[in-house]
Amino acid sequence: MNTEVKQENNGTIIAVSGSVDALTAPELSKILLDQIADGHANLVVSLVGVEFMSSAGLRTLLGALKEARSNGGDLRIASVNPGVDKVLKMSGFHTIAKVFASPDEAISSFGS
């Protein structure tokens, strides 16, 4: 798994690629929670480069979403490939987090 963090005016984009599973989820969790702890509670997680996501990855996203919301922000998901999107839909993630076609759409949804 690789990540790239980019600060924007409305929030922070974390682009993730590779596999998000039991081995890599703790690293992603640390990155997300560190951003929130640093005062960046509006997060966009771009999953365009993720080819596999396990339940550990879903738990990581859910934990970060709850932490972001408890700190006055939110977590959006962007650029989901069809396989990962199917996992998100089956797990009910679409009902608790907003999913966007692109990171730009997701970051714009936070407003100015």
N, C-alpha and C positions, 0 to 999 in steps of 0.2 A: 504494500500500500504506500502511496505517495500522497502528500498534501501540499497545497500552496495556499497561503493566507494573503488576502489582499484587502486593505482597508478602503472603504468607499465613504462618501458623505453620509449615507443613510444607514450604513451597517458594515458588516464584515463578510466577505465571501471566502469560504473555505472550499477549494476545489479538491476533490478526492478522486484518486484513480487506483486501480488494482482491485484487490479483494478486501472486503471488510468482514472479518471473521473473528473467532475467539482469540487468535494470535495478534491481530492488528487493532481490534476494537479498543483495548486500553490506551493505545497511543492516540487514536482519534478522540477518545473521551478526554484525555489530558489536553489536547489542543483546543477542543471546544470549551471546556471548563476554564482553561487559562484565559481565553478571550473574554469570557463573561466576567471572570475575576478582575480583568484589566479594564472593566467598564464598557466592554463592547458586547452588549446583550442582544443586539439585533443581528442575528446570524443567518446567512444563506449557505446551505451546504449543497454544492454542486456535485451530483453523482454521475455526470456524463461519462466519466472514465472508469466507473465501477462496473466490473463484469460479474461480481458475485457479492451478495450480502447475506450473512447468516443471521440467526436470531440475536446473536451477540451484537451485531451491528445495529439491528433495530432497537435493542435495549439502550445502546449508546446514544442513538438519536433521540429516543424518548427521554432519557435522563437529561440530556442537554436542553431539550425543549422545555422541560419542567423547570430547570435551573434558569434558563433565559427568561421565562415568564415570571418567575419569582423575583427576578432582578429588573422588572419593568420592560423587558424586551420580548422577543419571540424568535422562533426558528422557522425558516422557510426552506423548502427543498426545491432544487432546480435541476433541469437537464437530466432527467432520469432516463436511462436506457430501458427498452421494453421489458427485459427480463427482471431487472430490479424493480421497475414500476409494478410488475405483476406481484412481486413479493410484498411491496408496500400496500397494494390494494387488498391482497388476501389477509394481511395482518390488521387491516383497518386503519392504517396510518393516514390514508387520505382524509379520514374524518376528523383527525386531531391536528394535522399540520397542513398548511397550504403548500400545494405543489405547483410549480411554474415550469414553463417550457425553457426558460433561459435564466441565467443568473441576473441579467439586467432587469428582466421583468420582476423577478423576486425582490431585488434590492429596491426597485422603484415602488414596490407595494408598501414599503415602510413610510413613504412620504418624505417631506423635507425636514 
